[in-house]
């Protein structure tokens, strides 16, 4: 999601990464982990990108998310759940 905090701070604002995403399987039957994938821009190293991601994680630990961020995530999850029901592969 291009409006998410991680994307905004690492890709759009600081241009350390050309790509970043977080992934967590909310509906997994077994315990799972949150994963972050990212690609640094040519002007930055993997180490710089890792430090920027860790800084964002630390900021999240000390600065709670806003109600609007929480609402956006809830709406995104609901929309994904609804759209998944419309996939052709589920029709068979």
C-alpha positions, 0 to 999 in steps of 0.5 A: 500500500503506497500510503502506508507509513513504511512506504511513505518514509522509506520510499517516498520521503527519504528515497532509500528504497525503491520498494518496501512491503510488509507481509503477515498472514493474518489467517494462517492456522499456525503461528507465522511471522511478520516479514519486511522485503525491500530493495535499496535504491542505487544511491543506498546500501543494504546496510543503510536500508536495514538501519532505516527499517529498524528505525521505523520499527523503533518509531512504531514502538514509541509512537502509536498508530493514529486512528486514521491509520488503523481505520485504513488498515481495517478497510484494506483487510475487509476489502481484500477479504471481499475481493478474494471471494470474487476470484474466478478460481473460487467459482469451481 
